[in-house]
Amino acid sequence: MLDREKAPMGLFLSLVEPTKPMIAEAAAGIYDTGYGKFPKLQIVTIAELFAGKRPQIPFGHTEGFKKAAKEKDAQQGKLL
């Protein structure tokens, strides 16, 4: 999944407890950001989220986000 999407990390949110094959698949390795090491693929259930568990994500990680196109506006920068 990570290779197909060309993603450095992934999070699988589940309603039910993961099966043994799911856990084995999630053992995809470690992603080293240079600021810390994080699991490449994590499985978190909804129940765990409600219990306060949070996925391990690097602070300030933005590689997976696309930048929005800049909008050109004739009024931009002018005061009313």
Buried (B, 14 or more C-beta within 10 A) or exposed (E): EBEEEEBBBBEBEBEEEBEEEBEEBBEBEEBEBEEEEBBBBBBBBEEBEEEEEEBBBBEEBEEEEEEEEEEEEEEEEEEE
